[in-house]
Amino acid sequence: MSRIDLLLHSIVTVFNIDDKEASATPVRGVMTTYSYMLPDPDIPNRMTVFFTGGLLEPDDDADRERWKRVFGVGVQKRLLDDRARALAAKVLLGASVPDKMEEDGSMSYYLKKPIGGHGTTFVDVSWTSNSHPSKIYQQS
């Protein structure tokens, strides 16, 4: 039995969207991107990254009503460009684009065909702990 390391990762990004009015408080949110990583078959210290989906949600301090006005799906009719991008994401990436916002203001998506792969999306590792719990095994 040979061992293959599969590492599950989340990248969390906090962001602000400024309003045109200087006195307005920015809309604050959190975007979490989900991915997994596998060892590169050719470069020993390289991990290949595959992005699989994500979650967009308001920050704890965000004004929920303003959040829903900015990101509300169905609140405003999507522009033609937005609809074209959503269709392209569905067709090309197998993306599941949200058609509704949850009560807490969050929206999630997933990719049936993960973005990334060997030689395109990777992280070069300079140090790692031998005690990492995320291990899977594959029969040779």
Secondary structure, DSSP 8 states (H G I E B T S, - for coil): -EEE--EEEEEEEEEEE--SSTTS--EEEEEEEEEEEEE-SS-TTEEEEEEEEEEEEE-TTS-HHHHHHHH-BTTB---HHHHHHHHHHHHHH-EE--SS--TTS-EEEEEEEEEEBTTTBEEE-S---TT-S--EEE--
